[in-house]
Amino acid sequence: MKPTEAPTKAELIAQRNDKFRQGETMSVSQGVFNLQDVLGLIRAVRDYTDFSEDNDPYGEHDFGSLEWEGKKIFWKIDYYDPGFEVWADPLSDEVERVLTVYLAEEH
């Protein structure tokens, strides 16, 4: 992006997702909870920057995958309305983001 260009919708979503992912709240699956170094994995998800066309085709930084303790790990950000009833616009000020970390085999 050039300094004079406004960010695209995908870039704005990616910025919000990156900030959210580095925060305090994330859900982990039972399989992830049973790993030995869960805290290390949480740090790895927060620090994740390995986005590519393969795992981030829309450029929104809402999904990632990595290897941890010999297991394939996925993490995903979903967007809900405040009542957690329907999917919401990721740029809405009212959106509730949910970050889930899980084993690929649990998908």
URQUI-V348371 format. One line per field, one symbol per residue. ss: DSSP state (H for helix, E for strand, L for the rest). phi: phi as a letter, one per 20 degrees, with the letter a starting at -180 (. if undefined). psi: psi as a letter, one per 20 degrees, with the letter a starting at -180 (. if undefined). A space follows every 10 residues. Layout:
BEGIN
ss = ???
phi = ???
psi = ???
END
This chain:
BEGIN
ss = LLLLLLLLHH HHHHHHHHHH HLLLLLEELH HHHLLLLHHH HHHHHHLLLL LLLLLLLLLL LLEEEEEELL EEEEEEEEEE LLLLLLELLL LLLLLEEEEE EEEHHHL
phi = .fgeefffgf ffffffffff feeedbdcfg ffgeffdfff fgffffegce ebffdbfeme ldbbbbeblm deddcbddcc fgeldcfcff effefdecdd dbfgfef
psi = pqhiqqqrgh hggggggggg hjbipqqqrg gghiqgmghg ggghghjpjl qrhgilhiki ljqrqrppkj qppqqpprpq rhjkhrqrpi iqiiqoqppp pqqhii.
END
